Amino acid sequence: MIYTVTGPVRKEELGVTLSHEHIAWDTQADERLYFDKIYDEEKIEQLYNKVLPVFQKLYQTGCRAVAETSPPEGGQNLKLMQKLSKASGIRIIPNTGLALSKNVYRIHKENYERELTERWIDDFENGLDTIDGVTIKPSHIKIFVSRGRLPEVERRVLGAAAAASSTVGIPVHCHIIEAITANEVFDFLESIKCDFTEFLWAHAGYEGNEETIGRAADMGMWMGFDNIKPDNYTKHCGLIKKAVRNGYQNRILLSQDYDFYEESTEKGDAHPCASLFTDFIPYCEENGLSRDTILNMMTSNPAEFYDI
């Protein structure tokens, strides 16, 4: 089952999915959204009016689902997401998790690794919130690690996510930019016997490090080629070709990593938030990758990853 803001769906119902997007990224978001379920209705209306045209355009171009990757204290707004989903017809997959490790010390005063694990398990078992009769459960745990060497606090956050994942079956969606960091993450996860079939290396295509991508593929890990934008079509088309050639295309999630509100505010109707469909897929077709290959990866793979 895949949990969306309008209720659970079977994986066969999900459809073509953008697996890593942000409706309105905001690291200054009011944490009462998450902890106290207090919503600013005026702000929701403002965001809704800006972002709904993005979702409508996505639906017109063939998108049927979007995974929200702004975690609860990074701007995830469940009431806004449900309203957008109902109006556009696009299913939205919410998450639990943590954006910035510095918030661990401020929010969790005691044993933060245990507290995070318990919180994320509770979010899944009891729901993030109940809105219009729908108990909204997360379908992934979104966490971040910083660039460079892996600090102890982020090892603890990884450990908490892995523990929650193994308890309730919810996959981990982890932001990792650099290969040096990715390898330290992999080493640590191996040491705690993490189930890599429930772990996604988000932004694996950012550096496109072939050796580290190969290691992740050998481990059975999911990988996100999720920063597909007009200035890097050549790189991402090449990465997908290598995945197909080497037989791990069924472990890749494709997306763009846009902030829909920001792009719509700055560029209006000229926003690029549907460019993967309108521009990247035709580019791939011109360069030897079929449309069916891309759309199959965007349908089958996220349905498997987000299915609990």
SVG drawing of the C-alpha trace seen along z (x, -y; Angstrom):
<svg xmlns="http://www.w3.org/2000/svg" viewBox="-14 -36 49 43">
<polyline fill="none" stroke="black" stroke-width="0.4" points="0.0,0.0 1.2,-3.5 0.0,-6.3 -1.0,-9.6 -2.6,-12.7 -6.0,-11.6 -5.7,-8.0 -3.9,-4.8 -3.7,-3.3 -2.5,-0.1 0.9,-0.4 -0.8,0.5 -2.9,-2.7 0.0,-5.2 0.9,-5.9 3.7,-8.1 5.4,-9.7 7.9,-12.5 9.8,-11.0 11.5,-14.0 9.9,-17.4 9.2,-20.3 5.8,-22.0 7.1,-24.9 10.5,-24.4 10.8,-26.5 13.4,-25.9 11.7,-28.7 8.4,-26.9 6.2,-27.0 6.9,-23.8 3.3,-23.9 2.3,-22.4 4.0,-19.1 3.9,-19.1 0.5,-20.8 -1.3,-20.5 -1.9,-24.2 -2.4,-25.6 -2.2,-29.1 -5.3,-29.2 -4.3,-32.5 -0.8,-31.1 -2.3,-27.9 -4.6,-29.9 -1.6,-32.0 0.5,-28.9 -2.5,-27.0 -3.2,-29.8 0.4,-29.8 1.1,-26.1 -2.2,-24.7 -1.4,-25.8 1.9,-23.8 0.0,-20.6 -2.6,-21.2 0.2,-21.5 1.8,-18.3 -1.5,-16.4 -1.9,-17.6 1.6,-16.3 0.9,-12.9 2.1,-13.0 -0.2,-11.3 1.8,-11.4 4.4,-13.5 6.5,-12.6 6.9,-15.6 10.4,-15.7 10.2,-18.7 10.1,-17.1 7.8,-18.2 10.1,-20.9 11.1,-21.9 7.7,-23.1 5.5,-20.0 1.9,-21.2 -0.5,-18.4 -3.7,-20.5 -2.2,-22.3 -1.1,-19.1 -4.6,-17.5 -6.2,-20.5 -3.9,-20.5 -4.3,-16.8 -8.1,-16.9 -8.1,-19.9 -5.5,-18.6 -6.1,-14.8 -2.4,-14.2 -1.7,-12.0 0.8,-13.4 3.0,-11.2 3.9,-12.7 6.8,-11.9 8.1,-12.0 11.7,-12.9 14.1,-15.6 15.7,-18.4 18.6,-19.8 20.6,-17.8 21.1,-21.0 17.4,-20.8 18.0,-17.4 19.6,-19.1 16.9,-21.8 13.9,-19.6 15.0,-16.3 16.5,-16.9 17.2,-13.4 18.2,-10.4 17.6,-11.9 18.2,-8.7 15.6,-6.8 13.2,-9.8 13.5,-10.1 12.9,-6.4 9.8,-6.4 8.5,-9.6 8.8,-8.2 7.2,-4.9 4.3,-6.8 3.9,-9.0 3.4,-5.9 1.3,-3.9 -1.0,-6.7 -0.7,-9.1 0.8,-12.6 -2.7,-14.1 -6.3,-13.4 -7.8,-15.9 -11.3,-15.6 -11.7,-12.2 -8.4,-10.9 -5.7,-9.7 -2.6,-10.7 0.4,-8.4 3.9,-8.9 5.2,-6.6 8.9,-7.5 11.3,-8.9 13.1,-11.9 16.5,-12.7 19.5,-14.7 23.3,-14.4 25.7,-17.2 28.6,-17.4 32.0,-16.0 32.8,-13.6 29.8,-12.1 29.5,-13.6 28.3,-11.5 24.9,-13.3 24.1,-12.2 25.1,-8.6 22.6,-8.7 19.9,-10.1 20.7,-7.4 20.5,-4.8 17.1,-6.1 15.7,-6.1 17.0,-2.5 15.5,-1.4 12.1,-2.9 12.2,-1.5 12.9,2.0 10.1,1.8 7.2,0.6 8.5,1.2 8.7,-2.5 11.6,-3.2 14.3,-5.8 14.8,-8.6 18.2,-10.2 19.7,-13.4 23.4,-12.8 25.3,-15.0 28.9,-13.9 30.3,-10.4 32.7,-10.7 29.8,-11.2 27.8,-8.4 30.5,-5.9 30.7,-6.8 26.9,-6.4 27.1,-3.0 29.9,-1.9 27.9,-2.9 24.7,-1.3 26.5,1.9 27.8,1.9 24.3,1.8 23.0,4.3 20.6,1.9 18.2,3.3 19.4,1.5 16.2,2.5 14.5,0.0 17.0,-2.8 17.2,-5.5 20.3,-7.6 18.7,-10.8 20.8,-12.9 22.9,-9.9 23.1,-11.6 24.4,-14.9 28.0,-14.1 27.4,-11.0 30.3,-9.2 30.3,-5.9 32.2,-3.9 29.9,-4.9 26.8,-4.4 28.1,-0.9 28.6,-0.1 25.1,-1.2 23.7,0.9 25.6,3.9 24.1,3.4 20.6,3.4 20.0,-0.2 17.6,-2.6 19.1,-5.7 17.6,-9.0 18.5,-10.7 16.3,-13.5 17.8,-16.7 16.9,-16.5 16.9,-20.1 17.6,-21.7 21.2,-22.4 22.0,-18.7 20.0,-16.7 23.1,-15.2 24.4,-14.0 21.2,-12.4 20.4,-10.8 23.9,-9.2 23.3,-8.0 20.0,-6.4 21.6,-4.7 24.3,-3.2 21.7,-2.0 19.8,-0.3 23.0,1.2 24.2,2.5 20.9,3.8 19.9,1.7 17.3,-0.6 14.7,1.0 16.4,-0.7 16.4,-4.3 13.8,-7.0 13.6,-10.0 12.6,-13.6 13.5,-17.2 13.9,-18.6 12.1,-21.8 10.5,-24.1 7.1,-24.5 6.1,-27.6 9.4,-29.4 9.5,-28.5 5.8,-29.6 6.4,-32.8 9.5,-33.8 8.5,-32.5 4.7,-32.3 3.3,-30.2 6.9,-29.8 7.9,-27.7 10.0,-24.6 8.2,-22.2 6.9,-20.0 10.0,-20.1 10.9,-16.5 7.8,-15.6 7.8,-18.4 11.6,-18.6 13.7,-15.8 11.8,-12.8 11.9,-14.1 15.6,-14.8 16.1,-11.2 14.2,-9.9 16.5,-11.9 19.5,-10.4 18.5,-6.7 16.3,-6.2 12.7,-5.4 9.8,-7.3 8.5,-3.9 11.8,-3.3 11.6,-6.6 7.9,-6.3 8.2,-2.7 11.0,-3.8 8.7,-6.6 5.8,-4.2 7.1,-0.8 10.1,-2.0 8.4,-4.6 5.4,-2.2 7.8,0.4 9.9,-2.0 7.0,-3.8 4.9,-0.6 4.7,0.5"/>
</svg>
